[in-house]
Amino acid sequence: MNKKDEAIAVVAGGAGFVGSHLTDALLARGLRVVCIDNFQTGRFDNLAHLEHEPRFDLIDADVIDPPPGKLTRGSIKPSYVFNLACAASPPHYQADPEHTLMTSVVGTHQLLHLAEMTGARFLQASTSEVYGDPEVHPQRESYWGNVNPIGPRACYDEGKRAAEALTFDFLRARRVDARVARIFNTYGPRMRADDGRVVSNIITQALADDDITIYGSGEQTRSFCYVEDLVRGLIALMTHEKDYRGAVNLGNPNEISVRELAERVVEMIGTRSSIIFRPLPVDDPRRRRPDITVAKEVLNWQPEVPLADGLARTIQHFSSVADAAAKVPLRTASRKRRTADENRYAAS
């Protein structure tokens, strides 16, 4: 990604948590970025700081639909297409399971065709959820997974597995130069407070002095990767030139129980919150830790931000958001009621 080349990157899902950080990183490397987002879970606030950035374009569109004309008629010819479009937290992707599945299957198909048409390199953001509730620990890329294909999480798990299959079909047919990243639990600033993920849940409840809800015994484990580390890995995977064409785990191999995470946050914030326990959701994985040998050897990548530092930055983010919200009247936001500034950036 050479600045003088003025390469163009399309980031589908670019208004989301990870996508907006990726957008910032690509702009910092001198690229022009075209963000596509339907704002189902993405937020304009994540991109508001780019309002006057001449190398940034925002297109309000759903990846399930054919790509916007400006991308298919040649006025914008991308060098890279990053597919991060899909709700990623259980409450959000289970709210509309049909759309979640179609986003992964039809949306990925549309973006693969865009990459094929323009000659762009393609990166599919997959997930550790393709491993399901794993019977192999830690999880290697060669593990086929233990997924319930008809459970309430299947719209996401199986959708991502199908998206991987499509991507590798295009790659084997030499139609697209494609890469697949299997993303493990990621956290950091710009997470939504209502996304239902464990880090955001624990931090927002602790900041409000509410009871902290843990599902199950709390002994289930996760491995948390700070968003800046993940973005660095995504870019390394997209730009690598070595002869490797398999999926790559991107995550932090340091494993921690959910209960220990909650106890750490309570100590860091100094909250009066108590920890309460609720039943474990259906098909919730018991253990999750990536084997990142491939990422180390192929990409020379591994996480660098310690959990304590990442949590401190994330707590600061949620604290700042809460303070700002307390100073302004409550407003209802929807895609149909946008501000004039937002509408200036929305294009079909």
C-alpha positions in Angstrom: 0.0 0.0 0.0 2.2 2.7 -1.3 1.0 6.3 -0.8 2.2 7.5 -4.3 0.0 4.8 -6.0 -3.2 6.5 -4.7 -4.8 3.1 -4.3 -8.5 2.8 -3.5 -9.9 0.6 -0.8 -13.5 -0.3 -0.5 -14.5 -1.2 3.1 -17.9 -2.8 3.3 -19.2 -2.3 6.9 -16.9 0.7 7.3 -19.1 2.5 9.7 -18.9 -0.3 12.2 -16.6 -0.8 15.1 -13.8 -2.6 13.3 -14.5 -1.1 9.9 -14.2 2.5 11.1 -10.8 1.7 12.7 -9.7 0.0 9.5 -10.8 3.0 7.5 -8.7 5.3 9.6 -5.7 3.1 9.3 -6.0 2.9 5.5 -6.4 6.7 5.2 -3.3 7.1 7.4 -1.4 4.9 4.8 -2.3 7.3 2.0 -5.2 5.4 0.4 -8.5 6.7 -0.7 -11.3 4.8 1.1 -14.9 4.2 -0.1 -17.1 3.0 2.8 -20.3 1.0 2.1 -22.6 0.6 5.0 -26.4 0.2 5.5 -26.2 1.5 9.1 -28.0 -1.5 10.5 -25.3 -1.6 13.2 -22.8 0.9 11.9 -22.9 4.4 13.1 -22.2 7.7 11.4 -20.5 8.9 14.7 -17.7 6.5 14.0 -16.9 8.4 10.8 -17.9 12.0 11.7 -14.3 13.0 12.1 -13.8 12.3 8.3 -16.4 14.8 7.2 -13.9 17.0 5.5 -11.5 14.3 4.4 -11.2 14.5 0.6 -10.0 10.9 0.3 -13.0 9.5 2.0 -16.4 8.6 0.4 -19.4 7.1 2.2 -22.1 5.2 0.4 -25.3 4.3 2.1 -26.1 0.9 0.6 -26.7 -2.8 1.6 -24.2 -5.3 0.3 -27.0 -7.7 -0.5 -27.9 -5.3 -3.4 -25.8 -4.9 -6.5 -22.8 -2.6 -5.9 -23.5 1.1 -6.5 -23.0 2.3 -10.0 -20.0 4.5 -9.2 -18.1 1.2 -8.3 -19.3 -0.8 -11.3 -19.2 1.8 -14.1 -15.5 2.6 -13.7 -15.5 6.0 -12.0 -14.0 4.3 -8.9 -11.7 1.3 -9.5 -10.7 -0.2 -6.2 -7.4 -2.0 -5.6 -8.7 -3.7 -2.4 -12.1 -4.8 -1.2 -12.5 -5.5 2.5 -15.7 -7.3 3.4 -16.5 -6.5 7.0 -20.3 -6.2 6.4 -22.3 -8.2 8.9 -23.8 -7.7 12.4 -21.3 -9.5 14.7 -22.9 -9.7 18.1 -25.6 -12.2 19.0 -28.4 -9.8 19.9 -27.9 -7.9 16.6 -27.5 -10.8 14.2 -30.3 -12.8 15.9 -32.7 -9.9 15.6 -32.9 -10.5 11.8 -31.4 -13.9 11.1 -32.5 -14.0 7.5 -30.8 -10.7 6.7 -27.7 -11.9 8.7 -27.4 -15.0 6.6 -28.1 -13.2 3.3 -25.4 -10.6 4.2 -22.8 -13.3 4.5 -23.9 -15.3 1.5 -25.4 -12.9 -1.1 -23.4 -9.9 0.2 -20.1 -11.7 -0.1 -21.1 -12.9 -3.6 -21.8 -9.4 -4.7 -18.5 -8.1 -3.4 -16.6 -11.0 -4.9 -18.1 -10.1 -8.3 -17.1 -6.5 -7.7 -13.5 -7.6 -7.0 -13.5 -9.8 -10.0 -14.8 -7.1 -12.3 -12.3 -4.5 -11.1 -9.3 -6.7 -10.5 -9.2 -5.8 -6.8 -7.7 -8.0 -4.1 -10.4 -9.3 -1.8 -10.4 -9.9 2.0 -13.2 -11.8 3.7 -13.6 -11.0 7.4 -14.7 -14.3 8.8 -14.9 -15.2 12.5 -13.8 -17.7 15.2 -17.5 -18.6 15.3 -16.8 -21.0 12.3 -15.2 -23.2 15.0 -18.5 -23.3 16.9 -18.2 -24.8 20.4 -14.7 -26.2 19.7 -13.6 -29.7 20.7 -10.0 -28.8 19.7 -8.1 -26.3 21.8 -6.5 -24.0 20.9 -8.2 -23.6 17.5 -6.0 -24.1 14.4 -7.1 -23.1 10.9 -7.1 -26.8 10.0 -9.9 -27.5 12.5 -13.3 -27.9 10.8 -15.3 -26.9 13.8 -18.3 -28.0 15.9 -21.2 -25.9 14.8 -24.9 -26.4 15.3 -26.3 -25.8 11.8 -29.9 -25.2 13.0 -29.4 -23.4 16.3 -30.1 -19.7 17.0 -26.5 -18.7 16.2 -26.5 -20.6 12.8 -27.5 -17.5 10.8 -24.1 -16.0 11.7 -21.9 -19.1 12.1 -23.1 -20.9 9.0 -23.3 -17.7 7.0 -19.7 -17.0 7.7 -18.8 -20.6 6.8 -20.6 -20.2 3.5 -18.9 -16.9 2.8 -15.6 -18.6 3.3 -16.6 -21.4 0.9 -17.6 -18.8 -1.8 -14.3 -16.9 -1.3 -12.2 -20.0 -1.7 -14.2 -21.1 -4.7 -13.4 -17.8 -6.4 -9.8 -18.2 -5.4 -9.4 -21.7 -6.7 -11.0 -20.7 -10.0 -8.4 -17.8 -10.2 -11.3 -15.3 -10.5 -10.2 -13.2 -7.5 -7.0 -12.9 -5.4 -8.6 -13.5 -2.1 -7.7 -13.8 1.6 -9.8 -15.0 4.6 -9.3 -13.7 8.2 -10.8 -15.6 11.1 -11.3 -12.9 13.7 -11.4 -13.7 17.4 -13.0 -11.6 20.1 -12.0 -8.0 19.5 -12.6 -5.0 21.8 -11.8 -1.3 22.0 -13.2 2.2 21.5 -16.3 2.6 19.2 -17.9 -0.6 20.4 -21.6 -0.1 20.8 -22.8 -0.1 24.4 -25.8 -2.2 23.4 -24.0 -4.8 21.2 -24.3 -7.5 23.8 -20.7 -8.5 23.7 -19.0 -9.4 27.0 -16.5 -6.5 27.2 -19.0 -3.8 26.4 -21.6 -5.3 28.7 -19.2 -5.6 31.7 -17.7 -2.1 31.2 -21.1 -0.2 30.7 -22.7 -2.0 33.7 -19.7 -1.3 35.9 -19.5 2.4 34.9 -23.2 2.7 35.8 -22.8 0.8 39.2 -25.3 -1.7 37.9 -25.0 -5.4 38.6 -22.6 -7.1 36.2 -24.3 -9.9 34.3 -22.3 -13.1 33.5 -23.9 -15.8 31.5 -23.1 -19.3 32.7 -20.6 -20.0 35.5 -18.2 -17.4 34.2 -15.5 -20.1 33.8 -15.9 -20.1 30.0 -12.9 -18.5 28.4 -12.2 -15.9 25.7 -9.1 -14.4 24.2 -9.5 -10.6 23.7 -7.6 -8.8 20.9 -7.4 -5.0 20.9 -8.9 -3.4 17.8 -5.6 -1.7 16.7 -3.8 -5.0 16.7 -6.6 -6.6 14.7 -6.6 -3.8 12.1 -2.8 -4.2 11.7 -3.4 -7.9 11.1 -6.1 -7.3 8.5 -3.8 -5.0 6.5 -0.9 -7.4 6.8 -3.1 -10.2 5.4 -4.4 -8.1 2.6 -0.9 -6.9 1.5 1.1 -10.1 2.0 2.7 -11.5 -1.1 3.9 -14.9 0.2 2.5 -18.1 -1.2 -0.2 -18.9 1.4 -3.8 -19.2 0.4 -5.6 -20.5 3.5 -7.6 -18.9 6.3 -5.6 -17.0 8.9 -6.6 -16.7 12.6 -6.3 -13.2 13.9 -6.7 -12.9 17.6 -4.9 -12.8 21.0 -3.7 -16.2 22.3 -3.9 -15.0 25.9 -6.9 -16.8 27.4 -9.0 -15.5 30.3 -12.2 -16.5 31.9 -15.2 -14.3 31.7 -15.4 -14.1 35.5 -11.8 -13.0 35.7 -12.4 -10.3 33.1 -15.3 -9.0 35.1 -13.3 -8.9 38.3 -10.5 -7.0 36.5 -12.9 -4.4 35.2 -14.5 -4.0 38.6 -11.1 -3.4 40.1 -10.0 -0.9 37.4 -13.2 1.2 37.6 -13.7 0.9 41.4 -17.4 0.2 41.0 -19.9 -0.9 43.6 -21.3 -3.4 41.2 -22.0 -7.0 42.1 -21.6 -9.9 39.8 -24.8 -11.9 39.1 -25.2 -15.0 37.0 -27.7 -15.9 34.3 -28.2 -19.1 32.2 -25.7 -19.6 29.4 -27.2 -18.9 26.0 -27.7 -21.9 23.6 -24.6 -23.0 21.8 -22.4 -20.4 23.5 -18.8 -21.7 23.2 -17.1 -22.9 26.4 -13.5 -22.1 25.3 -12.0 -19.9 22.7 -8.3 -19.3 22.0 -6.6 -19.0 18.6 -3.5 -20.7 17.5 -1.8 -17.9 15.7 1.2 -19.8 14.4 0.2 -19.1 10.8 -0.2 -15.4 11.4 3.2 -15.2 13.0 5.0 -17.2 10.3 3.2 -15.9 7.2 2.4 -12.3 8.2 5.0 -11.7 11.0 2.0 -10.5 13.0 1.0 -10.9 16.7 -0.9 -8.8 19.1 1.1 -6.1 21.0 -1.4 -4.3 23.2 -1.7 -5.9 26.7 -5.2 -6.5 28.0 -4.7 -4.0 30.9 -3.8 -1.2 28.5 -6.6 -2.1 26.1 -9.2 -2.2 28.8 -8.1 1.1 30.2 -8.5 2.7 26.7 -11.9 1.1 26.3 -13.1 2.1 29.7 -12.1 5.7 28.9 -14.0 5.6 25.7 -17.2 4.4 27.3 -16.8 6.8 30.2 -16.4 9.7 27.7 -19.5 8.6 25.7 -21.6 8.4 28.9 -20.4 11.9 30.0 -21.3 13.3 26.6 -24.7 11.7 26.5 -25.5 13.1 29.9 -24.9 16.7 28.6 -27.3 16.6 25.6 -31.0 15.9 25.3 -32.0 12.3 24.4 -32.4 12.0 20.6 -33.9 9.2 18.5 -31.7 8.3 15.6 -32.7 6.2 12.6 -31.7 5.8 9.0 -34.7 7.8 7.9 -34.0 10.7 10.2 -30.5 11.9 9.4 -28.9 15.2 9.9 -28.0 17.4 7.0 -24.3 16.6 7.4 -25.0 12.8 7.3 -27.1 13.2 4.1 -24.3 15.0 2.4 -22.2 11.9 2.7 -24.9 9.4 1.7 -24.8 8.5 -1.9 -26.3 5.8 -4.0 
